[in-house]
């Protein structure tokens, strides 16, 4: 397993699938377009891949001056407890 990290917005379909694994969308009920648009407005983001498979993601939203919040830190269950979330942070 060779994990790579990219500071780019992941593919819309891959990110939606990853987001769905959290169960958060039961509450939010975002569609792919809404989720992609929200993610695209992030101040900073990083995606984790095992080969071409999106396995983790994290992003920061910020006012650009004073406050920044780490949100949407996601790692697929089978990849948790391997340091991937820590590396994303």
WOBEL-V459880 format. One record per pair of residues at least 24 apart in sequence whose C-alpha atoms are under 10 Angstrom apart, sorted by sequence separation. I is the first residue (numbers start at 0). J is the second residue. D is the distance in whole Angstrom. If there is no record, write none. Layout:
((I/J/D) (I/J/D))
This chain:
((11/35/6) (14/38/9) (43/67/10) (54/78/7) (55/79/9) (10/35/9) (11/36/9) (42/67/9) (44/69/9) (54/79/9) (9/35/9) (42/68/10) (43/69/9) (44/70/10) (46/72/10) (47/73/10) (8/35/9) (11/38/10) (44/71/10) (45/72/10) (46/73/9) (47/74/8) (56/83/9) (57/84/8) (11/39/10) (44/72/10) (46/74/10) (55/83/7) (56/84/8) (9/38/9) (41/70/10) (49/78/10) (54/83/9) (55/84/7) (57/86/10) (58/87/9) (59/88/10) (8/38/8) (9/39/10) (57/87/6) (58/88/9) (8/39/7) (56/87/7) (57/88/7) (7/39/10) (14/46/9) (55/87/8) (56/88/10) (8/41/9) (38/71/9) (8/43/9) (9/44/9) (17/52/10) (48/83/10) (7/43/9) (8/44/7) (9/45/9) (17/53/7) (47/83/8) (6/43/8) (7/44/7) (8/45/7) (9/46/7) (16/53/9) (17/54/7) (18/55/9) (47/84/9) (6/44/6) (7/45/6) (8/46/7) (9/47/9) (13/51/10) (17/55/8) (18/56/9) (5/44/8) (6/45/4) (7/46/7) (9/48/10) (13/52/8) (14/53/7) (17/56/8) (47/86/9) (5/45/6) (6/46/6) (7/47/10) (13/53/6) (14/54/9) (47/87/7) (4/45/7) (5/46/5) (6/47/9) (13/54/9) (14/55/9) (45/86/10) (46/87/8) (4/46/6) (5/47/7) (14/56/8) (45/87/7) (3/46/8) (4/47/5) (5/48/8) (10/53/9) (44/87/9) (45/88/9) (3/47/6) (4/48/6) (9/53/8) (44/88/10) (2/47/7) (3/48/5) (4/49/9) (2/48/6) (3/49/7) (1/48/8) (2/49/5) (3/50/8) (9/56/9) (0/48/10) (1/49/6) (2/50/7) (3/51/9) (8/56/9) (23/71/10) (0/49/7) (1/50/7) (2/51/10) (4/53/10) (0/50/8) (2/52/10) (3/53/10) (6/56/10) (8/58/10) (21/71/10) (2/53/10) (3/54/10) (4/55/9) (5/56/10) (6/57/10) (21/72/10) (2/54/9) (4/56/9) (6/58/10) (21/73/7) (2/55/10) (18/71/8) (20/73/9) (21/74/9) (18/72/10) (20/74/9) (21/75/8) (18/73/7) (20/75/7) (21/76/9) (17/73/8) (18/74/9) (20/76/8) (17/74/8) (18/75/9) (17/75/7) (4/83/9) (3/83/10) (2/83/8) (4/86/9) (5/87/10) (4/87/8))
